[in-house]
């Protein structure tokens, strides 16, 4: 995340806010007001976050609105969104080679794909420099925000949720809101059509608890990948390798079998039991209304690890347009070539942030 902060500073796309501000409503309100500005405003870095209710001061800064403009999206991708779409188009239109030069060209194209597959490291990662295990686990040490007054509590809103199928053959990276219930329990808001929910059904039928690891921060592209609409069973981190031209480097969680990027800022590990459900919500949602309380699975946190000086990443969810408008713009452009394979006559399409994108 530090490299990202420096990149944004260099391009005059970051505003640093040093005033003391509360994680309850105040910080989210400023981020909400910023992204509503023309062209999405600036990315924000809050360096003096507090929780006045508990009297806690946080040394960790909070980054928000990173993706909140077309310019910043392309900065964070490290290339133009159009170039990513063009590359996917070329891959989809590869034909059997006719002559030697065609074979050579195809070999070069295929060789470039060697970097898309995530690489598992045998050592611990940057994200595991500081460890909190067992009784030392405390989610309240993380500056998780409460965005709206009637929210059911603090919610992690930019969590990369890593899960795997019961047989371990499929892995998934998704993004779901995660309610903090207490110091070692998180709500898992995965809806029934989500891959993680499908995996949960497998564990539930087998009567086994399900491993889950939540990562926060690191390269912002991990966060975008968590939102990528890939088919069931396809690892979203393949998109990271395709876009960055280098594999995502993964390390194993300390207390479960899941792998996460080694350079994320926070890692929250745990297990989801298949018997317990807990009321989740309300939550101020993208419709402009609160979603109601409903029962969802609960994660028992077994470990929290961080970088030496982590930065917490968050977003505001609410009535559009907000930061996810720009993430959705990138998604629409990048996946347009795939949509054209089923509708060849399609010239273009638009997903309004108030409707189709969600």
Secondary structure, DSSP 8 states (H G I E B T S, - for coil): -HHHHHHHHHTT-EEEE-S-EETBTHHHHHHHHHHTSGGG--EEEE--EEETTTTEE-SS-EEE-TT-SHHHHHHHHTS-HHHHHHHHHHHHT-----SHHHHHHHHHHHHHGGGGS-EE-SS--GGGSEEEEGGG--GGGS---B-STTSSS-EE-S-EEEEE-TTSS-EEEE---EEEEETTEEEE---TTSHHHHHHHHHHHHT--EEEEEEE-SSHHHHHHTT----TT--THHHHHHHHSS--EEEE-SSSS-EEETT-SEEEEEEEEEEEEEEE--EE-TTSSEE--EEEEEEEEEEEEE-TT--EEE---SSSSSHHHHHHHHHHHHHHHHHHTT-TT-------TTTTT-
